[in-house]
Amino acid sequence: MSEFASESPTTAGPRSHGGSGMSGQLVAPAAIARAVLLGRAVVTVTAAAAGLLLIDERWRVPAVVALVVAATVAQVAVLTRRPGALVRHPWPALLADLLVAGGVLALSRGGMAFFCYSAGAAALAGALIGMRALPLWALHAALGFASAAVLLRQSRPSPEVTAFVAAFPVLGLLAGVGATVATAALVRYVELTVAVVASAQRSAAASERARLARELHDSVAKTLRGVSFAAVALPQSLRRHPALAEQLADTVSRGAEAAAREARELMEGLRADDPGEDFGYGVARACRDWERRTGIPVRTSIDDVDPPLETRYELLRILREGLANVERHARAARVWVRVAAMPGEVELSVADDGVGFAAASLDDLRAAGRLGLVGVHERASGVGGAAEVRSAPGEGSLLRVRVPVPAGAAA
């Protein structure tokens, strides 16, 4: 059909996908703890550096910075290499963190660096053990209030500064509660996401099994059933009707060959659609393979579309069936294949310049044994689409299929 004669071939490359996952009970605490450790280190080091302008014994500042950085590097390393072990058995790490907090307290003499580190320690405990960290929060708060009392007695600040300093231990408690809530929310989110992905995988597997069962039923199973009927009648016919037995034996032989061919075509069809490759690339490859095998040139025009998995599989099978019909019946010199993106749908067309035929209804096609075209209609209908065939003797033929696709799958 000349309506595609001016269109040029297009091809597309393969795409790859990948992914992995862990339990939300491990992922969420580890993620929150890592964020707390890094954030605490930044804030504490900044607070300690500010002390250079406020204290006389400046050697304490690099000592605090060195202690905080060393502790953070060690904790992040353990969390990165063995996150599961740290989340399941957090108490040794929390007690070690408490000792580091004591070291920061001694070096900074209860300064701002200690309050920042203590608040981060409370948040770390909340991320790893939740509300069970209440005793640790109380201990950090007690140390904070004691340090605040010492600082306030030494400097005799204004009431505003006194209220500001006294609030820091309470901020540590709030940080612990906030980390607990954030971790619980992240756990629920991760587990919900994992459940959704698992459900989608189970649904895809069930759909794939159903599709394979349907393919076997529609092709190999029907052929083997006919072979079985002929084989059952063969022994009795050998004794009474040798001529009929010869016909039945020929039926069994041809049926076995047909079943083998259908099984091979089914396997080729199942392998034809790689979900990891671009749909347009799959269409171009199918046309290229058919052209190489038959020697009939194929011109392609392929828009950038990405149909759902089941739809793209059926479209590829329809394409192969359309090309097979051209090979078997059309005696064509040229074929045009087009994939067009339309709003809310995708159109697949297979046209040829062959001998054509008198277009008929679906029932007429079924009665005439044109089961390939009948299967095209059934496949298109199975994914919510429709197929039409246009042809006339001497004028070639056109097979057009339109199927709906979600928004964004077609331009």
C-alpha positions as CSV (number, residue, x, y, z in Angstrom):
1,M,0.0,0.0,0.0
2,S,1.5,3.3,-1.1
3,E,0.4,5.4,1.9
4,F,3.7,4.4,3.7
5,A,6.0,4.7,0.8
6,S,7.5,8.0,1.8
7,E,8.3,7.0,5.4
8,S,11.8,6.1,6.4
9,P,13.0,3.4,8.8
10,T,13.9,4.2,12.4
11,T,15.5,2.2,15.1
12,A,16.0,2.4,18.8
13,G,18.5,1.0,21.3
14,P,17.9,-1.3,24.2
15,R,17.2,-0.1,27.8
16,S,18.3,-1.8,31.0
17,H,16.6,-1.9,34.3
18,G,17.7,-3.0,37.7
19,G,17.1,-2.6,41.5
20,S,17.5,-4.2,44.9
21,G,15.8,-3.9,48.3
22,M,16.2,-4.6,52.0
23,S,13.9,-5.0,54.9
24,G,12.4,-1.8,56.2
25,Q,13.3,-2.8,59.8
26,L,17.0,-2.5,58.7
27,V,16.9,0.2,56.0
28,A,15.1,2.9,58.0
29,P,17.1,2.8,61.2
30,A,20.4,2.6,59.3
31,A,19.4,5.5,57.1
32,I,18.3,7.7,59.9
33,A,21.3,6.8,62.0
34,R,23.7,7.7,59.2
35,A,22.0,11.0,58.7
36,V,22.2,11.8,62.4
37,L,25.8,10.9,62.6
38,L,26.9,13.1,59.7
39,G,24.6,16.0,60.8
40,R,25.8,15.8,64.4
41,A,29.4,15.8,63.3
42,V,28.9,19.0,61.2
43,V,27.0,20.8,63.9
44,T,29.3,19.8,66.7
45,V,32.5,20.7,64.8
46,T,31.0,24.1,63.9
47,A,30.0,24.8,67.5
48,A,33.5,23.8,68.7
49,A,35.2,26.0,66.1
50,A,33.1,28.9,67.3
51,G,34.7,28.4,70.7
52,L,38.0,29.7,69.3
53,L,36.6,33.2,69.9
54,L,35.2,32.5,73.4
55,I,37.8,30.5,75.3
56,D,41.4,31.0,76.4
57,E,42.5,27.3,76.2
58,R,42.2,27.0,72.5
59,W,43.8,23.6,72.4
60,R,40.5,22.2,73.6
61,V,38.9,23.1,70.2
62,P,41.0,20.9,68.0
63,A,40.9,18.1,70.6
64,V,37.1,18.2,70.5
65,V,37.1,18.3,66.7
66,A,39.5,15.3,66.5
67,L,37.5,13.3,68.9
68,V,34.2,13.9,67.1
69,V,35.6,13.3,63.7
70,A,37.3,10.1,64.7
71,A,34.2,8.8,66.5
72,T,32.0,9.7,63.5
73,V,34.3,8.0,61.0
74,A,34.3,4.8,63.1
75,Q,30.6,4.8,63.6
76,V,29.7,5.4,59.9
77,A,32.2,2.7,58.9
78,V,30.5,0.2,61.1
79,L,27.1,1.3,60.0
80,T,28.1,0.9,56.3
81,R,29.8,-2.4,56.6
82,R,27.5,-4.1,59.0
83,P,24.2,-2.2,59.2
84,G,22.2,-5.3,60.1
85,A,24.4,-6.2,63.1
86,L,24.4,-2.6,64.4
87,V,20.6,-2.3,64.1
88,R,19.9,-5.7,65.7
89,H,22.5,-5.2,68.5
90,P,22.8,-1.4,69.1
91,W,23.6,-1.2,72.8
92,P,27.4,-1.6,72.5
93,A,27.5,1.2,70.0
94,L,25.2,3.4,72.1
95,L,27.3,2.9,75.2
96,A,30.4,3.7,73.2
97,D,28.7,6.9,71.9
98,L,27.9,7.8,75.5
99,L,31.5,7.5,76.4
100,V,32.4,9.8,73.5
101,A,29.8,12.3,74.8
102,G,31.6,12.2,78.2
103,G,34.9,12.9,76.5
104,V,33.4,15.9,74.6
105,L,31.9,17.1,77.9
106,A,35.3,16.9,79.6
107,L,37.2,18.6,76.8
108,S,34.6,21.4,76.1
109,R,33.8,21.9,79.8
110,G,30.1,21.7,79.1
111,G,30.2,24.1,76.1
112,M,28.0,24.3,73.1
113,A,29.9,21.4,71.4
114,F,28.7,19.1,74.2
115,F,25.1,20.2,73.9
116,C,25.1,19.6,70.2
117,Y,26.8,16.2,70.5
118,S,24.4,15.2,73.3
119,A,21.4,16.0,71.2
120,G,22.8,14.0,68.4
121,A,23.4,11.1,70.7
122,A,19.8,11.2,71.8
123,A,18.6,11.2,68.2
124,L,21.0,8.3,67.4
125,A,19.5,6.3,70.2
126,G,16.0,7.1,69.1
127,A,16.7,5.9,65.6
128,L,18.3,2.6,66.7
129,I,16.1,1.5,69.6
130,G,13.1,3.9,69.6
131,M,11.3,4.6,72.9
132,R,13.6,2.1,74.7
133,A,16.2,4.9,74.6
134,L,14.3,6.8,77.4
135,P,16.9,5.9,80.1
136,L,19.7,7.2,77.8
137,W,17.7,10.4,77.0
138,A,17.2,10.9,80.8
139,L,21.0,10.4,81.4
140,H,21.9,12.9,78.6
141,A,19.4,15.4,79.9
142,A,20.8,15.0,83.4
143,L,24.3,15.7,82.1
144,G,23.0,18.6,80.1
145,F,21.3,20.2,83.1
146,A,24.3,19.7,85.3
147,S,26.6,21.3,82.7
148,A,24.1,24.2,82.2
149,A,24.0,24.7,86.0
150,V,27.8,24.9,86.2
151,L,28.0,27.3,83.3
152,L,25.3,29.6,84.7
153,R,26.9,29.7,88.1
154,Q,30.3,30.6,86.6
155,S,29.2,33.4,84.3
156,R,26.0,34.8,85.9
157,P,24.4,35.6,82.5
158,S,21.2,37.6,81.9
159,P,17.8,35.9,82.4
160,E,17.4,35.6,78.6
161,V,20.7,33.7,78.2
162,T,19.9,31.6,81.3
163,A,16.6,30.4,79.7
164,F,18.4,29.7,76.4
165,V,21.1,27.6,78.0
166,A,18.6,25.7,80.2
167,A,16.6,24.8,77.1
168,F,19.4,22.8,75.5
169,P,18.9,19.6,77.5
170,V,15.2,19.6,76.6
171,L,16.2,20.0,72.9
172,G,18.1,16.7,73.2
173,L,15.0,14.9,74.4
174,L,13.0,16.4,71.6
175,A,15.7,15.2,69.1
176,G,15.4,11.7,70.4
177,V,11.7,11.6,70.1
178,G,11.8,13.2,66.7
179,A,14.3,10.5,65.4
180,T,12.1,7.8,66.8
181,V,9.0,9.1,65.0
182,A,10.9,9.7,61.8
183,T,12.4,6.1,61.9
184,A,9.0,4.6,62.5
185,A,7.5,6.5,59.6
186,L,10.3,5.5,57.3
187,V,10.0,1.9,58.3
188,R,6.3,1.9,57.4
189,Y,7.1,3.7,54.1
190,V,9.8,1.2,53.1
191,E,7.7,-1.8,54.1
192,L,4.7,-0.5,52.2
193,T,6.9,0.1,49.1
194,V,8.4,-3.4,49.4
195,A,4.8,-4.9,49.7
196,V,3.7,-2.9,46.6
197,V,6.7,-4.1,44.6
198,A,6.2,-7.7,45.7
199,S,2.5,-7.6,44.8
200,A,3.4,-6.2,41.4
201,Q,5.9,-9.0,40.9
202,R,3.4,-11.6,41.9
203,S,0.8,-10.1,39.6
204,A,3.3,-10.0,36.7
205,A,4.2,-13.6,37.3
206,A,0.6,-14.7,37.4
207,S,-0.1,-12.7,34.2
208,E,2.9,-14.3,32.5
209,R,1.7,-17.8,33.5
210,A,-1.8,-17.0,32.2
211,R,-0.5,-15.7,29.0
212,L,1.7,-18.8,28.4
213,A,-1.3,-21.0,29.2
214,R,-3.4,-19.1,26.7
215,E,-0.8,-19.3,24.0
216,L,-0.4,-23.1,24.6
217,H,-4.2,-23.6,24.5
218,D,-4.7,-21.5,21.4
219,S,-1.9,-23.2,19.4
220,V,-0.1,-26.4,20.5
221,A,-2.9,-27.8,22.6
222,K,-5.5,-27.7,19.8
223,T,-3.2,-29.3,17.3
224,L,-2.2,-32.1,19.7
225,R,-5.9,-32.7,20.5
226,G,-6.5,-33.3,16.8
227,V,-3.5,-35.6,16.6
228,S,-4.7,-37.5,19.6
229,F,-8.1,-38.1,18.0
230,A,-6.5,-39.4,14.9
231,A,-4.1,-41.6,16.8
232,V,-7.0,-43.2,18.8
233,A,-8.8,-44.1,15.7
234,L,-5.7,-45.4,13.9
235,P,-5.4,-49.0,15.4
236,Q,-9.0,-49.9,14.6
237,S,-8.8,-48.5,11.1
238,L,-5.6,-50.5,10.3
239,R,-7.7,-53.7,10.5
240,R,-10.9,-52.6,8.8
241,H,-10.1,-49.6,6.6
242,P,-6.5,-49.6,5.5
243,A,-7.1,-46.5,3.2
244,L,-8.6,-44.6,6.1
245,A,-5.7,-45.7,8.3
246,E,-3.3,-44.3,5.8
247,Q,-5.1,-41.0,5.9
248,L,-5.1,-41.0,9.7
249,A,-1.4,-41.8,9.8
250,D,-0.8,-38.9,7.5
251,T,-2.9,-36.7,9.7
252,V,-0.9,-37.7,12.8
253,S,2.4,-37.0,11.0
254,R,1.3,-33.6,9.7
255,G,-0.2,-32.7,13.1
256,A,3.0,-33.6,14.9
257,E,4.9,-31.4,12.5
258,A,2.4,-28.6,13.0
259,A,2.6,-28.9,16.8
260,A,6.4,-28.8,16.6
261,R,6.3,-25.7,14.4
262,E,3.7,-24.0,16.6
263,A,5.8,-24.8,19.7
264,R,8.9,-23.3,18.0
265,E,7.0,-20.2,16.9
266,L,5.5,-19.9,20.4
267,M,9.0,-20.0,22.0
268,E,10.3,-17.5,19.4
269,G,7.4,-15.2,20.2
270,L,7.9,-15.4,23.9
271,R,11.6,-14.6,23.4
272,A,10.8,-11.8,21.0
273,D,9.7,-9.3,23.6
274,D,12.5,-8.4,26.0
275,P,11.0,-6.1,28.6
276,G,14.4,-4.5,29.0
277,E,14.7,-3.3,25.5
278,D,12.9,-0.4,23.8
279,F,9.6,-1.4,22.1
280,G,10.6,0.3,18.9
281,Y,13.8,-1.7,18.8
282,G,11.8,-4.9,19.1
283,V,9.6,-3.9,16.2
284,A,12.5,-3.0,14.0
285,R,14.3,-6.3,14.9
286,A,11.2,-8.4,14.1
287,C,10.9,-6.6,10.7
288,R,14.6,-7.0,10.0
289,D,14.6,-10.7,10.8
290,W,11.6,-11.3,8.6
291,E,13.1,-9.3,5.7
292,R,16.4,-11.3,6.0
293,R,14.5,-14.6,6.0
294,T,12.0,-13.9,3.2
295,G,14.0,-11.5,1.0
296,I,11.0,-9.1,0.9
297,P,12.0,-5.4,1.7
298,V,10.3,-3.9,4.7
299,R,10.1,-0.1,5.2
300,T,9.5,0.9,8.8
301,S,8.2,4.1,10.5
302,I,8.4,3.8,14.3
303,D,7.4,6.5,16.8
304,D,8.8,6.5,20.3
305,V,6.2,4.7,22.3
306,D,6.3,2.6,25.5
307,P,3.2,0.4,25.8
308,P,2.5,-1.7,28.9
309,L,4.1,-5.1,29.1
310,E,1.1,-7.2,28.0
311,T,0.1,-4.7,25.3
312,R,3.6,-4.6,23.7
313,Y,3.7,-8.4,23.7
314,E,0.4,-8.7,21.9
315,L,1.5,-6.0,19.4
316,L,4.7,-7.9,18.6
317,R,2.7,-11.1,18.1
318,I,0.2,-9.3,15.9
319,L,3.1,-7.9,13.9
320,R,4.7,-11.3,13.4
321,E,1.3,-12.8,12.4
322,G,0.7,-10.0,9.9
323,L,4.1,-10.5,8.3
324,A,3.5,-14.3,8.3
325,N,0.2,-13.7,6.4
326,V,2.1,-11.6,3.9
327,E,4.6,-14.4,3.4
328,R,2.0,-17.1,3.0
329,H,-0.6,-15.4,0.8
330,A,0.3,-11.9,-0.5
331,R,3.0,-12.6,-3.1
332,A,4.2,-9.1,-2.3
333,A,7.2,-7.2,-3.5
334,R,7.3,-4.7,-0.7
335,V,5.9,-4.3,2.9
336,W,5.4,-1.2,5.0
337,V,5.3,-1.4,8.9
338,R,4.3,1.6,10.9
339,V,4.0,2.2,14.7
340,A,2.2,5.5,15.3
341,A,1.8,7.3,18.7
342,M,-1.6,8.9,19.1
343,P,-3.3,10.6,22.1
344,G,-4.1,7.7,24.4
345,E,-3.4,4.9,21.9
346,V,-0.9,3.2,19.7
347,E,-1.5,2.2,16.1
348,L,0.3,-0.7,14.4
349,S,-0.1,-1.1,10.6
350,V,1.2,-3.7,8.3
351,A,0.7,-3.0,4.5
352,D,1.8,-4.8,1.4
353,D,1.6,-4.4,-2.4
354,G,0.6,-8.0,-3.0
355,V,-2.4,-9.7,-4.8
356,G,-4.8,-8.8,-2.0
357,F,-8.1,-10.6,-1.4
358,A,-11.8,-9.9,-1.0
359,A,-12.1,-8.5,2.5
360,A,-14.5,-10.4,4.7
361,S,-16.1,-10.4,8.1
362,L,-14.6,-12.1,11.1
363,D,-17.0,-15.1,10.8
364,D,-16.1,-15.4,7.1
365,L,-12.4,-15.4,7.9
366,R,-13.0,-18.1,10.5
367,A,-15.0,-20.2,8.0
368,A,-12.4,-19.7,5.3
369,G,-9.7,-21.0,7.7
370,R,-7.9,-17.6,7.9
371,L,-7.3,-18.3,11.6
372,G,-4.2,-16.0,11.6
373,L,-6.3,-12.9,11.1
374,V,-8.9,-14.2,13.5
375,G,-6.2,-14.5,16.1
376,V,-5.1,-10.9,15.3
377,H,-8.6,-9.7,16.1
378,E,-8.7,-11.8,19.4
379,R,-5.3,-10.5,20.5
380,A,-6.2,-6.9,19.9
381,S,-9.5,-7.3,21.7
382,G,-7.7,-9.0,24.6
383,V,-5.8,-5.7,25.4
384,G,-8.8,-3.4,24.8
385,G,-8.0,-2.6,21.2
386,A,-9.5,-3.3,17.8
387,A,-8.2,-4.6,14.4
388,E,-9.3,-4.0,10.9
389,V,-8.3,-5.4,7.5
390,R,-8.6,-3.6,4.3
391,S,-7.9,-5.3,1.0
392,A,-9.2,-6.0,-2.5
393,P,-8.1,-8.3,-5.3
394,G,-5.0,-6.9,-6.9
395,E,-4.7,-4.0,-4.6
396,G,-2.6,-5.3,-1.7
397,S,-3.8,-5.4,1.9
398,L,-3.6,-3.3,5.0
399,L,-3.8,-4.6,8.6
400,R,-4.3,-1.9,11.2
401,V,-4.5,-2.4,15.0
402,R,-5.2,0.3,17.5
403,V,-4.8,-0.3,21.3
404,P,-5.2,2.1,24.2
405,V,-2.2,2.9,26.3
406,P,-1.8,4.9,29.6
407,A,-1.0,8.6,29.4
408,G,2.7,9.1,28.8
409,A,3.1,5.8,26.9
410,A,2.3,7.5,23.6
411,A,3.2,11.0,22.5
